Amino acid sequence: MVSKIKNNKIWLYGLGLVVVIAALSGYRFSHSTAQNQVLTIGISPPYAELLQSVANEVKSKGIEVKLVEFSDWHAPNVAVQNGDIDANFFQQSVFLANAIQQSGYNLAAFAPGSGSHVGLYSKKYQSLDSLPQGARVVIPNDPVNLARALILLQRAQLITLKPIKNQLYTVNDIGENPKQLQFIEVEGPQTAHALHDADLAFGYPHYLKLAKAADPQDALFLDPIDKKYAILFVTRVDYEDKQQKLATFVKTFQNSVEVRAILDRDFGQGMWFAGWE
């Protein structure tokens, strides 16, 4: 009799263990499934409100979006590469191409978003002609935006660049520098803050507005529209948008009246352009 009771207890214990394991497995499966239903996009802070407006709009279409903010320009690509997020929105095509070349990422542009002009700004001088000899000029320190700044300085006829095979100029590629400009390299978002201490700074409209450093419209020199500098929605090359969530998000972004209003406010009217048009 005792033997039967023990066997029954063992059997019941085994059944209970199976039920617990099955329950946990069901939880993990449903939790994983729920995670897969969310479209996750990595962004840099200046684009938070912009993309949140689109996230709010597509929610009515049954699409839940999670925006993940990154404070640097490296982590968003790592996160997409590792499959931690579906896509990111922070970089233009030249930056992406350089990141792929340098790190071997398996990434590609999914669709273009908006782009912005960049300019040369000063709190001390009213024109480029007023810049003194040896003026201190703030430029970004990442390869792509540093090159973009140097190209802009050349267009403004402040320097002349030597011919090179690619577009990734560095200060070592400066051939002529009549005013003997001194270059100070800082993190891209910090160019706006550095404007107060420099004679001239390469500036992005959204960072200037965030830092309240200058009105983007007050540039001493602005670049022309160049769509290779439009910010991209980037995914892995093998990303499959099976439920068309990202495609719907992008289409909504490109056709949203609110997106245009936010861009006008955050960048300034005429300071941004539609990369898809």
C-alpha positions as CSV (number, residue, x, y, z in Angstrom):
1,M,0.0,0.0,0.0
2,V,2.8,2.4,0.9
3,S,4.5,1.5,-2.4
4,K,1.5,2.5,-4.4
5,I,1.1,5.8,-2.6
6,K,4.7,6.6,-3.3
7,N,4.4,5.7,-6.9
8,N,1.2,7.9,-7.2
9,K,3.1,10.8,-5.6
10,I,5.9,10.4,-8.0
11,W,3.5,10.2,-11.0
12,L,1.6,13.3,-9.8
13,Y,4.8,15.2,-9.2
14,G,6.0,14.3,-12.7
15,L,2.7,15.4,-14.2
16,G,2.9,18.7,-12.3
17,L,6.4,19.3,-13.5
18,V,5.3,18.7,-17.1
19,V,2.4,21.1,-16.7
20,V,4.8,23.8,-15.2
21,I,7.3,23.3,-18.1
22,A,4.5,23.5,-20.6
23,A,3.2,26.6,-19.0
24,L,6.6,28.3,-19.1
25,S,7.1,27.2,-22.7
26,G,3.8,28.7,-23.6
27,Y,4.7,31.9,-21.8
28,R,8.0,32.1,-23.6
29,F,6.3,31.4,-27.0
30,S,3.6,34.0,-26.5
31,H,6.1,36.5,-25.1
32,S,8.3,36.0,-28.1
33,T,5.4,36.2,-30.5
34,A,4.3,39.4,-28.9
35,Q,7.7,40.9,-29.3
36,N,7.7,39.9,-33.0
37,Q,4.5,41.9,-33.4
38,V,6.2,45.2,-32.5
39,L,8.1,47.2,-35.1
40,T,11.3,48.4,-33.3
41,I,13.2,51.4,-34.8
42,G,16.5,52.8,-33.4
43,I,16.8,56.6,-33.6
44,S,19.0,59.5,-32.5
45,P,17.2,62.0,-30.1
46,P,16.5,64.8,-32.6
47,Y,14.2,62.4,-34.5
48,A,12.2,61.2,-31.5
49,E,9.2,63.4,-31.7
50,L,9.2,63.2,-35.5
51,L,9.0,59.4,-35.6
52,Q,6.7,59.2,-32.6
53,S,4.1,61.2,-34.5
54,V,4.3,58.5,-37.2
55,A,4.1,55.7,-34.6
56,N,0.9,57.3,-33.3
57,E,-0.5,57.5,-36.7
58,V,0.1,53.8,-37.7
59,K,-1.3,52.6,-34.4
60,S,-4.7,53.1,-35.9
61,K,-3.7,50.6,-38.6
62,G,-2.8,48.0,-36.0
63,I,0.9,48.6,-36.0
64,E,2.7,49.0,-32.7
65,V,6.0,50.8,-32.9
66,K,8.8,51.0,-30.3
67,L,11.4,53.7,-30.7
68,V,14.8,53.1,-29.1
69,E,17.0,56.2,-28.6
70,F,20.8,55.9,-29.0
71,S,23.1,58.7,-27.9
72,D,25.9,57.8,-30.4
73,W,26.3,57.1,-34.1
74,H,27.6,53.6,-33.8
75,A,25.2,51.6,-31.6
76,P,22.1,51.9,-33.9
77,N,23.9,49.9,-36.7
78,V,25.2,47.3,-34.2
79,A,21.6,46.8,-32.9
80,V,20.2,46.3,-36.4
81,Q,23.1,44.0,-37.4
82,N,22.5,41.9,-34.3
83,G,18.8,41.7,-34.9
84,D,17.9,43.5,-31.7
85,I,15.8,46.1,-33.6
86,D,14.1,46.0,-37.0
87,A,15.6,49.2,-38.4
88,N,17.2,52.5,-37.6
89,F,16.8,56.1,-38.7
90,F,19.8,58.4,-38.1
91,Q,22.3,58.1,-41.0
92,Q,22.6,59.1,-44.7
93,S,24.0,57.0,-47.5
94,V,27.6,58.1,-47.3
95,F,27.7,57.4,-43.6
96,L,26.1,54.0,-44.2
97,A,28.5,53.0,-47.0
98,N,31.5,54.0,-44.8
99,A,30.1,52.0,-41.8
100,I,29.6,48.9,-44.0
101,Q,33.1,49.2,-45.4
102,Q,34.7,49.7,-41.9
103,S,32.7,47.1,-40.0
104,G,31.4,44.6,-42.6
105,Y,27.8,45.2,-41.6
106,N,25.2,43.3,-43.5
107,L,23.0,46.4,-43.8
108,A,21.1,48.2,-46.6
109,A,18.9,51.2,-47.1
110,F,15.2,50.2,-46.9
111,A,13.8,53.7,-47.9
112,P,14.8,57.4,-47.8
113,G,13.4,59.8,-45.3
114,S,14.1,63.5,-45.0
115,G,17.4,65.3,-45.3
116,S,18.6,68.7,-44.1
117,H,20.9,71.5,-45.3
118,V,24.0,72.1,-43.3
119,G,25.7,75.5,-43.0
120,L,28.5,77.6,-41.7
121,Y,27.6,79.7,-38.6
122,S,29.3,82.3,-36.5
123,K,28.3,84.2,-33.3
124,K,31.2,86.7,-33.8
125,Y,31.2,87.6,-37.5
126,Q,28.5,88.7,-40.0
127,S,30.2,87.4,-43.1
128,L,32.9,84.9,-44.2
129,D,35.0,87.8,-45.5
130,S,35.2,89.1,-41.9
131,L,36.9,86.0,-40.6
132,P,40.4,86.8,-39.4
133,Q,43.6,85.0,-40.1
134,G,43.9,81.9,-37.9
135,A,40.2,81.8,-37.2
136,R,39.1,78.7,-35.2
137,V,36.6,76.5,-37.1
138,V,34.6,73.7,-35.5
139,I,33.9,70.7,-37.6
140,P,32.6,67.2,-36.8
141,N,35.1,64.4,-36.0
142,D,33.5,61.4,-37.7
143,P,34.9,60.7,-41.2
144,V,31.7,61.3,-43.2
145,N,30.5,64.5,-41.6
146,L,34.1,65.9,-41.4
147,A,34.4,65.4,-45.1
148,R,31.0,67.0,-45.7
149,A,32.2,70.0,-43.6
150,L,35.4,70.4,-45.6
151,I,33.5,70.1,-48.9
152,L,31.2,72.9,-47.6
153,L,34.2,75.1,-46.7
154,Q,35.6,74.6,-50.2
155,R,32.3,75.6,-51.7
156,A,32.4,78.7,-49.6
157,Q,35.9,79.4,-51.1
158,L,37.6,79.3,-47.7
159,I,39.9,76.3,-48.5
160,T,40.8,74.2,-51.5
161,L,40.9,70.4,-51.3
162,K,43.4,68.1,-53.1
163,P,41.9,65.6,-55.5
164,I,41.3,62.2,-53.9
165,K,39.7,58.9,-55.0
166,N,36.8,59.0,-52.6
167,Q,34.8,61.8,-50.8
168,L,36.2,61.1,-47.3
169,Y,38.4,64.2,-47.1
170,T,40.4,64.9,-43.9
171,V,42.2,68.1,-42.9
172,N,45.4,66.5,-44.4
173,D,43.7,66.8,-47.8
174,I,43.5,70.6,-47.6
175,G,45.7,72.0,-50.4
176,E,45.2,75.7,-49.9
177,N,44.1,77.5,-46.7
178,P,44.6,81.2,-47.3
179,K,43.3,82.3,-43.9
180,Q,45.2,79.7,-42.1
181,L,42.1,78.4,-40.5
182,Q,42.6,76.3,-37.4
183,F,40.3,73.2,-37.2
184,I,38.7,71.9,-34.0
185,E,37.1,68.5,-34.3
186,V,34.3,67.5,-32.0
187,E,31.4,65.0,-31.9
188,G,28.7,65.9,-34.4
189,P,26.0,66.9,-31.9
190,Q,28.5,69.1,-30.0
191,T,29.2,71.4,-33.0
192,A,26.2,73.5,-31.9
193,H,27.5,73.9,-28.3
194,A,31.0,74.7,-29.6
195,L,29.7,77.6,-31.7
196,H,29.9,80.0,-28.8
197,D,33.7,79.4,-28.3
198,A,34.7,79.3,-32.0
199,D,34.9,81.9,-34.8
200,L,33.0,79.6,-37.2
201,A,31.2,76.3,-36.9
202,F,29.8,73.7,-39.3
203,G,26.2,73.3,-38.1
204,Y,23.2,71.0,-38.4
205,P,19.8,72.8,-38.1
206,H,18.2,70.4,-35.7
207,Y,21.2,70.4,-33.3
208,L,21.4,74.2,-33.4
209,K,17.8,74.4,-32.5
210,L,18.1,71.8,-29.7
211,A,21.0,73.7,-28.2
212,K,19.4,77.1,-28.8
213,A,22.8,78.1,-30.2
214,A,21.6,79.8,-33.4
215,D,18.7,80.2,-35.8
216,P,19.4,77.7,-38.7
217,Q,18.3,80.4,-41.1
218,D,21.2,82.6,-40.1
219,A,23.9,80.6,-41.8
220,L,26.7,82.6,-43.4
221,F,26.8,79.9,-46.1
222,L,24.4,77.0,-46.8
223,D,24.9,73.8,-48.8
224,P,22.7,73.0,-51.8
225,I,20.2,70.1,-51.7
226,D,22.1,66.8,-52.1
227,K,19.8,63.8,-51.7
228,K,22.7,61.4,-50.9
229,Y,22.5,63.1,-47.5
230,A,18.9,62.2,-46.8
231,I,18.4,60.2,-43.6
232,L,17.6,56.6,-44.4
233,F,15.5,53.8,-42.9
234,V,18.2,51.1,-42.6
235,T,17.7,47.3,-42.1
236,R,19.7,44.1,-42.5
237,V,20.0,43.0,-46.1
238,D,18.1,39.9,-45.3
239,Y,15.3,41.7,-43.5
240,E,11.8,40.4,-44.5
241,D,9.0,42.9,-43.9
242,K,6.5,40.0,-44.1
243,Q,3.6,42.0,-42.6
244,Q,4.5,45.2,-44.4
245,K,4.8,47.0,-41.0
246,L,8.0,49.0,-41.9
247,A,6.7,49.7,-45.5
248,T,3.5,51.1,-44.0
249,F,5.5,53.1,-41.5
250,V,7.7,54.6,-44.2
251,K,4.8,55.4,-46.5
252,T,3.0,57.2,-43.6
253,F,6.2,59.1,-42.8
254,Q,6.5,60.3,-46.4
255,N,2.9,61.4,-46.7
256,S,2.2,62.8,-43.2
257,V,1.1,66.4,-42.8
258,E,2.3,66.3,-39.2
259,V,5.8,65.1,-40.2
260,R,6.2,68.1,-42.5
261,A,5.0,70.5,-39.8
262,I,7.4,69.0,-37.2
263,L,10.3,69.2,-39.8
264,D,9.4,72.9,-40.4
265,R,9.4,73.6,-36.7
266,D,12.5,71.6,-35.7
267,F,14.7,72.4,-38.8
268,G,13.2,75.5,-40.1
269,Q,11.2,76.1,-43.2
270,G,13.3,75.5,-46.3
271,M,16.0,73.9,-44.1
272,W,15.0,70.3,-44.9
273,F,14.1,68.3,-48.0
274,A,12.2,65.2,-49.0
275,G,14.7,62.5,-50.0
276,W,12.1,60.4,-51.7
277,E,10.8,63.1,-54.1
